Amino acid sequence: MAIEQAAWGSLGFLNFTRAHFEFYQDLLDEHADCQLCLVDEATGYPVAVGNCVPLACDFNNLPPEGWDWIVESAAQGAGKPRNALGALAISVPGIHRSKGLARRMIEEFQSLAARKGLDGVIAPVRPSSKHLHPFIPIDDYIGWKNESGRLFDPWLRSHASAGGKIIKPAPRSMVVEEPVAFWEMWSGRTFEESGEYALPGALMPVSIDLERGCGRYVEPNVWFAYQN
């Protein structure tokens, strides 16, 4: 938990999707064998955590929902045949980034799926630099290339380099709808009129509706698949 807080603290509003609130912790407890922790042998301290759950899916026909769909499908699929691992998070605190640890966790997900006799891993990947371009549609963003002709986004590029295949965008991967006061707390500002507002760390703007007294944030991710 401490590693997740260190890695995701500024994005804590993502913990307020309905799927997260209703199912997430119980899922992790139920599938404890799918929760991975990477420990530094020299210090004995954990330096990365990976969370995934088994579920049934069609690798080539994934839905526009992403993270929330994995959680709901895994929670509601008890007793059904499962053919894949759904990756939910890779958490690496800032001090340990740029050491290849996230890439190592991707590989461990693949190894775990193989050991369980599953067909592979699906991952709703959160583009790491998209927050710098919150008003760019995800369909346009994933087409951007760097000077070398590779994917512009570093985290998407890492998944592609690790053997992942982009399936499609997941435009409604995580949905958070909360009162305006909630969004004012997370943004550190007040909203005096309805509209679209960029938030620190958010991949898309939050839509504030003062008449309804609520704000709705719909986060896009990118579906990757790793098939054995």
LOGUPA-941761 format. One record per residue (C-alpha): residue number from 1; x, y, z. Coordinates in Angstrom, 2 decimals. Each point is the difference from the previous one (the first is absolute). Example, Ala and Ser with C-alpha at 12.3 -4.5 7.8 and 13.67 -1.06 7.14 Angstrom:
<nodes>
1_12.30_-4.50_7.80
2_1.37_3.44_-0.66
</nodes>
This chain:
<nodes>
1_0.00_0.00_0.00
2_2.83_2.42_0.82
3_1.59_-0.56_-3.41
4_-3.32_0.60_-1.76
5_-0.52_3.22_1.96
6_3.50_1.19_-0.85
7_-0.51_-0.74_-3.68
8_-3.61_1.16_-0.40
9_-0.67_2.44_2.85
10_-0.62_3.02_-2.23
11_-2.48_-2.04_-2.04
12_-2.02_-1.23_2.94
13_-3.23_1.14_-1.63
14_0.26_-3.10_-2.21
15_-0.82_-2.08_3.08
16_-3.55_1.32_-0.19
17_-1.27_-1.91_-3.03
18_-3.02_-2.13_0.86
19_1.87_-3.18_-0.89
20_2.92_0.90_2.26
21_-2.27_0.83_2.90
22_-2.17_-3.12_-0.31
23_2.41_-2.74_-1.01
24_3.69_0.87_-0.08
25_1.28_-0.89_3.46
26_-2.04_-3.19_0.23
27_1.39_-1.06_-3.39
28_3.58_0.50_1.14
29_-0.70_-2.05_3.12
30_-1.73_-2.76_-1.97
31_2.86_-0.22_-2.51
32_2.91_0.60_2.33
33_2.16_-2.30_-2.11
34_-0.29_2.49_-2.88
35_1.35_2.97_1.95
36_3.74_0.38_-0.58
37_2.66_1.83_1.96
38_3.56_0.60_-1.18
39_2.53_0.22_2.84
40_3.50_1.46_-0.14
41_2.23_-2.86_1.14
42_2.64_2.39_1.35
43_-2.34_1.90_2.31
44_-2.94_-2.35_0.44
45_-2.39_2.83_-0.84
46_-2.77_-0.29_-2.60
47_0.60_2.21_-3.04
48_-2.95_-0.85_-2.26
49_-3.46_-1.54_0.24
50_-2.12_-1.55_-2.75
51_-3.71_-0.77_0.26
52_-1.96_-2.26_-2.34
53_-3.02_-2.31_0.08
54_-1.20_-2.95_-2.11
55_-3.00_0.48_-2.28
56_-1.63_-1.15_-3.23
57_0.51_2.13_-3.10
58_0.24_0.08_-3.78
59_3.46_1.40_-0.70
60_-1.08_1.48_-3.33
61_-3.34_1.41_1.12
62_0.63_2.03_3.13
63_-2.59_2.57_1.11
64_0.23_3.82_0.07
65_0.08_-0.34_3.78
66_3.36_-1.06_1.39
67_1.16_-0.02_3.63
68_-3.52_0.14_1.41
69_-1.09_-2.80_-2.34
70_2.84_-2.28_1.13
71_-0.93_0.50_3.65
72_-3.72_-0.53_-0.57
73_0.50_-2.99_-2.31
74_2.41_-1.70_2.38
75_-2.29_0.62_2.97
76_-3.14_-1.23_-1.75
77_1.61_-2.92_-1.84
78_0.26_-2.45_2.87
79_-0.32_-3.56_-1.22
80_0.51_0.90_-3.67
81_3.03_-1.22_-1.98
82_2.77_2.60_0.03
83_2.52_0.28_-2.79
84_2.04_3.12_0.79
85_1.48_2.24_2.63
86_-1.27_3.55_0.09
87_2.75_2.41_1.07
88_-1.28_2.68_2.37
89_3.06_1.89_1.18
90_3.76_0.13_0.07
91_1.17_2.27_2.80
92_3.58_1.25_0.14
93_0.83_2.94_2.31
94_1.79_2.90_-1.68
95_3.32_-0.75_1.69
96_0.14_-3.43_-1.69
97_-1.17_0.98_-3.48
98_2.14_-0.16_-3.15
99_1.58_-3.24_1.24
100_-2.02_-2.39_-2.15
101_-2.14_-1.16_2.92
102_-3.34_0.66_-1.73
103_1.19_-1.99_-3.01
104_0.98_-2.81_2.38
105_-3.52_-0.02_1.44
106_-1.49_-0.28_-3.49
107_2.16_-3.07_-0.56
108_-1.08_-1.45_3.34
109_-3.67_0.38_-0.97
110_0.73_-1.98_-3.17
111_1.86_-2.69_1.95
112_-2.82_-0.27_2.52
113_-2.57_-0.43_-2.77
114_2.11_-2.76_-1.56
115_0.38_-1.80_3.35
116_-3.76_0.10_0.46
117_-0.58_-1.44_-3.45
118_-1.72_3.17_-1.22
119_0.15_1.38_-3.53
120_1.67_3.28_0.94
121_-0.43_3.44_1.53
122_-2.21_2.96_-0.85
123_0.85_3.45_1.32
124_-1.86_3.33_-0.15
125_3.18_2.08_-0.15
126_0.04_3.54_1.41
127_2.16_2.14_-2.34
128_2.62_1.63_2.20
129_0.27_3.31_-1.88
130_-3.63_0.46_-1.01
131_-0.61_2.26_2.99
132_2.16_2.61_-1.74
133_-2.52_0.04_-2.85
134_-3.41_-0.30_1.72
135_-2.07_1.44_-2.84
136_1.41_-2.32_-2.69
137_-2.34_-2.94_-0.79
138_1.51_-3.37_0.87
139_-0.51_-1.24_-3.58
140_2.29_2.78_-1.24
141_2.50_-0.32_2.83
142_0.80_-3.67_-0.54
143_0.92_0.78_-3.61
144_2.75_2.43_1.00
145_3.57_-1.09_-0.73
146_3.35_1.22_1.31
147_3.05_0.98_-2.06
148_0.90_-3.68_-0.40
149_-3.41_-0.91_-1.36
150_-0.96_-1.88_3.16
151_-3.01_0.66_2.19
152_0.22_3.45_1.55
153_-1.25_-0.98_3.44
154_2.71_-1.60_2.21
155_-2.28_-2.50_1.75
156_-1.77_-1.05_-3.17
157_3.44_-0.38_-1.58
158_1.15_-2.20_2.88
159_-2.97_-2.32_-0.39
160_0.56_-0.24_-3.75
161_3.69_-0.75_0.56
162_-0.93_-2.73_2.48
163_-2.02_-1.78_-2.68
164_-3.41_1.49_0.64
165_-2.39_0.59_-2.87
166_-2.23_3.07_-0.09
167_-3.56_-1.22_-0.46
168_-1.95_3.26_0.19
169_-0.63_2.99_2.27
170_-2.09_-0.50_3.12
171_-1.66_3.44_0.06
172_-2.06_-0.73_3.14
173_2.58_-1.92_2.01
174_-0.72_1.71_3.33
175_-3.02_2.16_0.81
176_-0.22_2.18_3.10
177_-3.12_2.07_0.70
178_0.04_1.98_3.24
179_-1.29_3.31_1.46
180_1.66_3.21_-1.12
181_1.54_0.42_3.47
182_1.87_-3.28_-0.51
183_1.62_1.32_-3.18
184_0.77_3.34_1.62
185_1.88_-1.86_2.73
186_2.08_-1.99_-2.49
187_0.69_2.95_-2.28
188_0.61_2.59_2.71
189_-2.27_2.48_-1.74
190_-3.64_1.04_-0.17
191_-2.23_-0.44_-3.04
192_-2.17_3.06_-0.58
193_-1.60_-1.16_-3.23
194_-0.76_-3.23_-1.79
195_2.52_-1.23_-2.53
196_3.00_-2.21_-0.74
197_2.99_0.41_2.33
198_3.46_-1.54_-0.02
199_1.11_-1.58_3.29
200_3.56_-0.73_1.13
201_0.90_-3.49_-1.19
202_-3.31_-0.63_-1.76
203_0.06_-1.33_-3.55
204_-3.14_1.84_-1.06
205_-1.85_3.01_1.42
206_-2.69_-0.44_2.61
207_-3.45_1.13_-1.06
208_-1.50_2.26_2.68
209_-3.79_0.48_0.05
210_-0.94_2.56_2.63
211_-3.75_-0.43_-0.59
212_0.28_-3.65_0.99
213_2.69_0.77_2.57
214_2.33_-2.71_-1.25
215_3.05_-0.63_-2.13
216_0.65_-2.98_-2.27
217_3.44_-1.25_-0.96
218_0.36_-2.65_-2.70
219_3.53_-1.32_-0.34
220_1.19_-1.58_-3.24
221_2.56_-2.79_-0.02
222_1.43_-2.14_-2.80
223_-0.68_-3.73_-0.22
224_3.12_-2.14_-0.36
225_0.03_-3.77_-0.32
226_2.78_-2.47_0.66
227_-0.95_-3.40_-1.34
228_2.01_-3.11_0.84
</nodes>
